[in-house]
Amino acid sequence: MKFDFTVFEEKGGALLKMIKKHWLLIAALVLGIALLGVSGRTNEEPATVKTSRVPEFSLEAEEKRIADALENIAGVGEVSVVLTLKSSVEQRVARDESTEYRTLSEGYELNSESAAVLFKGDNGEEPVVLKYLYPEYKGALIVADNIGASLRLELTNAVAALTGLSTDKISVVPGKI
């Protein structure tokens, strides 16, 4: 028994010509069907965004951390650190802003609105936090035993490196002997 494949070649060639001619339409149809299949899931709950942990900041812990680091400098005895802050921990939230310009007979009018972007979190609606800002230091007082001029400079530079303060905002004084 022999098969005659010429019939298939003729029909297949016509099919290929049709696909080449209408490839864009076919691709759009396949994409549309795929999107309908993906978006057809209506019984699911809306996605929730995982909440990131709010960074903790303790002024006392920072003072102790810096004091412990300074006590490890050769020649320095006991150290006490007091820091003052300009601000506390802040968070920057995403905002939805809209601005409208209107032309008036005497010039322009600008109307703008801004609202925090909210998401469904564990505790109800919560703002979308873009980033957290740690406190900014205002000044530092370092009380240390057994300090001379060279150690005073080392302590000042070390505290400046750890806090971002300029050296004129750091005071290093001798403690009780």
Beta strands, then each sheet from edge to edge (+ up, - down):
strand 1: 79-85
strand 2: 90-93
strand 3: 95-104
strand 4: 107-116
strand 5: 118-121
strand 6: 124-127
strand 7: 129-133
strand 8: 137-144
strand 9: 170-174
sheet 1: 1+ 8- 9-
sheet 2: 2+ 7-
sheet 3: 3+ 4-
sheet 4: 5+ 6-
end
